[in-house]
Amino acid sequence: MREVAIISGSPSLSSRSDRVLKYLGELLEREHFTIKHISIREISSDDLFQGNYDSPSVQQVAKTLNEASGVIVGSPVYKAAYSGVLKSLFDILPQDILQHKPVLPLITGGSPSHMLALEYTMKPLLATLKGQTLKGIYMLDCQIDKQKYNPIVDEDIWNRTKKQLSYFIEILKKQEATTVITDL
């Protein structure tokens, strides 16, 4: 199975983190992965805030995550953490929804002072859901240009992103090879 779920936790219609996530999805498609994009904006606010874990849209997200080989989760920083609507979504998904899945976290923010949001908020959340969390990527807003094909305009962060994405792909390919051997 070569499917990757990409979750955007940005409530904004025009989001830097969302643009970067879509670009990472395009790069993975070039590597012959099937990409399923999940945007927090596609989930009803009533479902999120009333905890409707059995709503069709939440059940579809759970199905997509269960079928995925790996997951990329991205969010802008709000008040030194990922978005609250992303947390609301994860709160109503099964506790072990990310079990045995490599997860690449990505956070974007306006200041280097929010860099630890990745370590202190996003990674603990993903670990609670049993994800095998990679190092992750923190990008400053000034390192992203939403108008460019490759929105990551800073060379250093682009190199770190390529390295993390390559490692993510390597893990997925190893899992696929192990699955094929186990299935024989």
C-alpha positions as CSV (number, residue, x, y, z in Angstrom):
1,M,0.0,0.0,0.0
2,R,1.5,3.3,-1.1
3,E,-1.0,5.8,0.3
4,V,-0.2,8.9,2.3
5,A,-2.7,11.0,4.2
6,I,-1.9,14.7,4.5
7,I,-3.8,16.6,7.1
8,S,-4.0,20.3,7.1
9,G,-4.9,21.8,10.4
10,S,-5.3,25.3,9.0
11,P,-8.7,26.9,9.2
12,S,-7.6,29.6,6.7
13,L,-8.6,29.5,3.0
14,S,-5.2,30.9,2.1
15,S,-2.6,29.2,4.3
16,R,1.1,28.9,4.1
17,S,1.1,25.5,5.9
18,D,-1.6,24.2,3.6
19,R,0.3,25.3,0.5
20,V,3.5,23.6,1.7
21,L,1.5,20.4,2.5
22,K,0.0,20.4,-1.0
23,Y,3.5,20.8,-2.5
24,L,4.8,17.9,-0.4
25,G,1.9,15.8,-1.7
26,E,3.0,16.6,-5.3
27,L,6.5,15.5,-4.5
28,L,5.2,12.2,-3.1
29,E,3.0,11.7,-6.1
30,R,6.2,11.8,-8.2
31,E,7.5,9.0,-6.1
32,H,4.3,7.0,-7.0
33,F,2.4,7.5,-3.8
34,T,-1.3,8.0,-3.7
35,I,-2.1,11.2,-1.8
36,K,-5.3,11.8,0.2
37,H,-5.6,15.4,1.4
38,I,-7.7,16.1,4.5
39,S,-8.4,19.7,5.4
40,I,-9.9,20.6,8.7
41,R,-12.1,23.0,6.8
42,E,-13.9,20.0,5.3
43,I,-15.1,18.8,8.7
44,S,-18.3,20.4,10.0
45,S,-17.7,22.7,13.0
46,D,-20.7,21.1,14.6
47,D,-19.0,17.7,14.4
48,L,-15.7,19.0,15.7
49,F,-17.1,21.0,18.7
50,Q,-19.9,18.6,19.6
51,G,-17.6,15.6,19.5
52,N,-19.6,13.8,16.7
53,Y,-17.1,11.0,16.3
54,D,-19.7,8.9,14.3
55,S,-20.5,11.6,11.7
56,P,-19.9,10.5,8.1
57,S,-17.1,13.1,7.6
58,V,-15.2,12.1,10.7
59,Q,-15.7,8.4,9.9
60,Q,-14.2,9.1,6.4
61,V,-11.2,10.8,8.0
62,A,-10.7,7.8,10.2
63,K,-11.0,5.4,7.2
64,T,-8.5,7.4,5.2
65,L,-6.0,7.4,8.1
66,N,-6.5,3.6,8.7
67,E,-5.8,2.9,5.1
68,A,-2.7,5.2,4.8
69,S,0.8,3.9,5.0
70,G,2.0,7.2,6.4
71,V,0.7,10.6,7.5
72,I,1.9,14.2,7.2
73,V,0.3,16.6,9.6
74,G,0.6,20.3,9.3
75,S,-0.6,23.4,11.1
76,P,0.1,27.0,11.6
77,V,1.0,28.1,15.1
78,Y,-1.7,29.7,17.2
79,K,-0.9,30.8,20.7
80,A,2.3,28.7,20.8
81,A,0.6,25.4,19.6
82,Y,-1.1,23.8,16.6
83,S,-4.6,24.9,15.7
84,G,-7.4,24.2,18.1
85,V,-9.6,22.8,15.3
86,L,-6.8,20.2,14.5
87,K,-6.9,19.2,18.2
88,S,-10.7,19.0,18.0
89,L,-10.4,16.6,15.1
90,F,-7.8,14.3,16.8
91,D,-9.9,14.3,20.0
92,I,-12.8,12.6,18.2
93,L,-10.7,10.0,16.3
94,P,-9.8,6.6,17.7
95,Q,-7.0,6.7,20.3
96,D,-4.7,4.5,18.2
97,I,-5.5,5.9,14.8
98,L,-1.8,6.5,13.9
99,Q,-0.5,3.2,15.3
100,H,2.4,1.8,13.3
101,K,2.4,4.7,10.9
102,P,5.3,7.1,10.3
103,V,4.1,10.6,10.8
104,L,5.9,13.7,9.5
105,P,4.8,16.8,11.5
106,L,5.0,20.3,10.0
107,I,4.3,23.6,11.8
108,T,4.6,27.1,10.3
109,G,4.9,30.3,12.3
110,G,5.7,33.9,12.2
111,S,8.6,33.8,14.7
112,P,11.4,31.6,15.7
113,S,10.1,31.8,19.3
114,H,7.4,29.4,18.4
115,M,9.8,26.7,17.1
116,L,9.3,24.6,20.2
117,A,5.6,24.2,19.4
118,L,6.6,21.3,17.3
119,E,8.4,19.5,20.2
120,Y,6.1,20.5,23.0
121,T,2.6,20.3,21.4
122,M,2.5,18.6,18.1
123,K,4.8,15.6,18.8
124,P,3.2,14.7,22.1
125,L,-0.3,14.7,20.4
126,L,0.9,12.4,17.6
127,A,2.7,10.1,20.1
128,T,-0.6,9.8,22.1
129,L,-2.2,8.6,18.9
130,K,0.6,6.0,18.6
131,G,2.2,7.6,15.6
132,Q,5.9,7.0,14.8
133,T,6.8,10.6,14.7
134,L,9.7,11.8,12.6
135,K,11.9,14.8,13.6
136,G,9.5,17.2,11.8
137,I,9.8,20.6,10.2
138,Y,9.3,24.1,11.5
139,M,9.1,26.9,8.9
140,L,8.9,30.6,9.4
141,D,6.3,32.4,7.3
142,C,9.0,34.4,5.7
143,Q,10.5,31.1,4.3
144,I,7.3,30.4,2.4
145,D,6.0,32.1,-0.7
146,K,2.5,30.8,-1.5
147,Q,2.7,32.1,-5.0
148,K,5.6,30.0,-6.1
149,Y,5.4,26.4,-7.4
150,N,7.9,25.4,-4.7
151,P,6.6,27.6,-1.9
152,I,9.7,26.9,0.3
153,V,12.0,29.7,-0.7
154,D,14.7,29.5,2.0
155,E,17.5,27.2,0.9
156,D,18.3,25.8,4.3
157,I,14.8,24.9,5.2
158,W,14.2,23.5,1.7
159,N,17.3,21.2,2.3
160,R,16.0,20.1,5.7
161,T,12.5,19.5,4.2
162,K,13.9,17.3,1.4
163,K,15.9,15.4,4.0
164,Q,12.9,14.8,6.2
165,L,10.7,13.8,3.2
166,S,13.4,11.4,1.9
167,Y,13.5,9.8,5.3
168,F,9.7,9.5,5.4
169,I,9.7,7.9,1.9
170,E,12.5,5.5,3.0
171,I,10.5,4.3,6.0
172,L,7.4,3.8,3.9
173,K,9.3,1.8,1.3
174,K,10.8,-0.4,4.1
175,Q,7.4,-1.0,5.5
176,E,6.1,-1.9,2.1
177,A,8.9,-4.4,1.6
178,T,8.3,-5.9,5.0
179,T,4.6,-6.2,4.3
180,V,5.3,-8.0,1.0
181,I,7.7,-10.5,2.7
182,T,5.2,-11.1,5.6
183,D,2.3,-11.7,3.2
184,L,4.2,-14.4,1.3
